Amino acid sequence: DAKTTQPPSMDCAEGRAANLPCNHSTISGNEYVYWYRQIHSQGPQYIIHGLKNNETNEMASLIITEDRKSSTLILPHATLRDTAVYYCIVRVLNTGFQKLVFGTGTRLLVSP
Amino acid sequence: ETGVTQTPRHLVMGMTNKKSLKCEQHLGHNAMYWYKQSAKKPLELMFVYNFKEQTENNSVPSRFSPECPNSSHLFLHLHTLQPEDSALYLCASTRDPGDTDTQYFGPGTRLTVL
């Protein structure tokens, strides 16, 4: 699976949009981009995933560049409860099982 | 609440103790996973079970012994652990091992080995 690079930490004011970048320059054509987050001392929580089109759900939006070498997770109106470590993961879907390789992620701090 | 529960939430044990971690999923999933998260380290996959059969052992020491009696329950039996085994142990499940949508995680068991 391709490697991802994320900034170690980011700050965001409550109510503003949080834009979390991820570089995956070695991504291959059949690899999806997944985002999970982990609130302190809890298990990771799935947020969203995509292949090449932009995706949106009730939690967030995922913007993938046309060359697919980077993506941005957008939390449109960050709240204090969005403070967490956010993980960007790329993986191939046709493997025998869903092995997620977590990196060190981006620690997002949402402040009042 | 993800539908995956883990007990106990916290556990302190000595190096000579034997204890077990329990995971239960109420989602009707067929694949279950054990992960380890040490302080300041990424999550590490330990074991994968698919339809009660172990399909992945990620070079985990034998002092960790998993058991999957049915698709809803997963145990991690611990014996003669070392202090460096102190970590957050997370259980997860998916509908199928190749499920594309999401891996549901439990809240974890915080293990401290003295």
Chai-1 contact restraints between the chains, C-beta under 6 A:
chainA,res_idxA,chainB,res_idxB,connection_type,confidence,min_distance_angstrom,max_distance_angstrom,comment,restraint_id
A,Q42,B,P107,contact,1.0,0.0,6.0,A-B,restraint_1
A,G43,B,L90,contact,1.0,0.0,6.0,A-B,restraint_2
A,G43,B,F105,contact,1.0,0.0,6.0,A-B,restraint_3
A,G43,B,G106,contact,1.0,0.0,6.0,A-B,restraint_4
A,G43,B,P107,contact,1.0,0.0,6.0,A-B,restraint_5
A,G43,B,G108,contact,1.0,0.0,6.0,A-B,restraint_6
A,P44,B,F105,contact,1.0,0.0,6.0,A-B,restraint_7
A,Y46,B,T102,contact,1.0,0.0,6.0,A-B,restraint_8
A,L93,B,T100,contact,1.0,0.0,6.0,A-B,restraint_9
A,F97,B,V48,contact,1.0,0.0,6.0,A-B,restraint_10
A,F97,B,P97,contact,1.0,0.0,6.0,A-B,restraint_11
A,Q98,B,T94,contact,1.0,0.0,6.0,A-B,restraint_12
A,Q98,B,D99,contact,1.0,0.0,6.0,A-B,restraint_13
A,Q98,B,Q103,contact,1.0,0.0,6.0,A-B,restraint_14
A,F102,B,P42,contact,1.0,0.0,6.0,A-B,restraint_15
A,F102,B,L43,contact,1.0,0.0,6.0,A-B,restraint_16
A,G103,B,P42,contact,1.0,0.0,6.0,A-B,restraint_17
A,T104,B,P42,contact,1.0,0.0,6.0,A-B,restraint_18
